[in-house]
């Protein structure tokens, strides 16, 4: 079940994020930061997401207070696949004309996208085989520093991309991919993840290994 949760969560996360990008009604905060950086540097969104993922993976090494090469490699593998699927899904959705739908279709599309990627995060965080480096960051924050609160860990994790978006907005004179979907994501990411923990594959519990690792790192 854990392997299924990992693989399905990976694809579902890319699918949901791609829906928010195509809808142009607001992406998840990290994806929105990548879209705005794309406007400045002209690099594909998927590639920027990969670069941000590498930075997250390095950050995680600092948060766990030790060098874990295997963990780092696993997270790079995940972000490589994730960014690849982002590019694939966005290309497919664009070729299907989904970006041209009316606002009444695109707003629900972006909300569904947020729900999809929050569900995905819940799945592979509970599987805890390996995961998106950013979601490993929130997992570490959640269990090591914030007493298991998904809501607090998500809000703390959103600070860097918010700063990136503000800086990009100053440079561009406008902000892209920030809208109702972004607000929905900021407000409900933690709630949606905790809800998915209870209702989506409820028999899949958080891997005890992370709790053991955290207790060892506190000693």
N, C-alpha and C positions, 0 to 999 in steps of 0.2 A: 504493500500500500504506500510506503514511503517513497519508493521509486516513482510510482504513478503520480503521486502528489507533486514531486519535484518536476517531472517532465510536463505534466499538464499545467502546473503553475507557471512554468517558464513560458509556454506558448500562450496561455491565457493572459499573462501579464503584457506580453508584446502586443497581443490582439487588442486589449483594452487601451493601452497607451496609443496605439495606432488610430483607434476610433476617436480619441480625444484630439489627436493632431489633425486628422482629416476634417473633423467637425468645425474646427477653428472657433469653437465656443469656449475654449479654456481647457488646458491640459493639466495633468498633475504637476505639482510645483517644480519637480526636478526636470520633467520633460519640457515644461514651459521655459525653464532657464536654457535648455539646449536649443529650443526653437529660436530664442532671442539671440543666442550666441551664433547660430547659423546665419542670422541676418547680418551680423558683423563680419564674421570670418568666411562665410560662404562654404563652410564644410557641411557635409551631410549630417542631418540630425542624428542618425544612428552612430556615426563616427564620433560625434561630440558626446553622446551618451556613453560610448565605450571609454573615452578619455576620462570622463567624470567617474566612471566605474572603477578605473584603475586608481584614481585618487582616493576613492572610497575604500578600496581594498588596502591601500597603504595606511589609511587612517585607522582601519580595523586592527592592524598590527600594533598600532600605538595604544588603542583602547584596551586590548587584552594583555598589554604589558609584556609581551614576548614576541619573538619571531616565529611564526608558524608558516613555513614555506608551502606545505601542502594546502593549507587553507587559502593562501594567497593564489596559488595556481588554480584551485577549484573555482574561486570567485572570478578569475580572469576568463576561465572557460565559460562560465555562466554568462558573463557580460558580453563575451564575444558572440555567443549564440543569440542572446537577447537583442543586441544591436542589429544583428543580421536579420532576425525575424521582424524587427521594427521596420527596416527598409523594405522587406518583402511585403508585409501587410499594407504599409502606406502606399506602395506602388500599385498593389492590386486594387485597393479601395479607390484610389485616384482614377485608375483606368476604368472602374465601374461607374464613375461619375458621382460617387457619394459626396464629394466635396461641393457639388453643385446643388445638393438638396436645399429645400427651403429651411429657414431658421427653425421652423416648427418641427422639423425632422432632426436637424443637427443638434439642437439642445438636448433632446432625449438621448441622442447618440452619444454625446459626451458624458452624460450622467451614467449611462450603461457602461461606458468605457471605464469610468472611475470605479464603479461597483465591481467590474471584472478584474481590474488590477489589484484592488484591495482583497478580493477573494483569493486571487493568485498568491499574494503575499502571505495570507493566512496559511495556505496550503503548504508552501515550501518552507515557511518558517517552522511550522510544526514538524514537517518531515526532517528538517535540519540535517540533510545530507550535505548539501552545499547550496548556496543561494546567491541572488543578486547582491553584490557587495554593499550597496546602499541599504538593503533590507537586513543584511547581517549587522550593519551599523545600528539600525533601530532595534534589532534583537538584542545586541550587546547592551545598548543603553537601557532597554526595557528591563532586562533581568539583572544587570550588574549595578545599575545606578538608580533606577526608578521604580523599584519594588514591583516589577511585573506590569506596569501601566503602559499599554499600547498607545493610549491617547497622548500621554506626556512624551513618550519617546518619538512619536510621529511629529508632534509640534516642535520639539527641540531639533529634530533632523531637518525641518523645513527652513531653519534660519539661513544656512549658506545659500540655497537657491534663491531665496527672497532677496538677499544681498546682491547676487549675480543679476537678477532681473532688474533691480533698481539701477545698478551701474549700466546695464545694457540700455535701459530706458533713457538714461541721461545722455548716453552716446548717440542713440538712434533718434531721440526726440519722440519716440512712441514705444509702446510695449505690445508685443505679439503673443498670441496663444494664452493670454490671461483673460479669464471671463468667468461665467457662471460655473463652468466645470472646475476651474481652479479654486474658486470659493468653496464649492461643494467638497472638493478634495481636502482643502485645509481644515474645514469644519468637521468632516465626517470620516477621514481616513482611519483614525484609531477606532472609532465606533464600528465602522464597517468591518475592520479586521477582527475585532473582538466578537462581533456578531457571527462572522463566518467561522470563527473558532468553534462556536457552539452549534451551528446549524449545517455547515458544509463538511461532510465526512467527520461527524462528531467523535467517532471512535479513534480518529487520528489525533493523538495527544502530543504535546510538545516533547521533543526528544530530551530525555533526562540528561544526556551528555552535556548539553549546554549549561544546565544548572550545576552539574558537578564541576565543570570547567570554571565557572564563575566563582564557586565556593573555594576552589583551589587557588584562584588568582587573588582572592581576598586575604588569604592566609599570610 
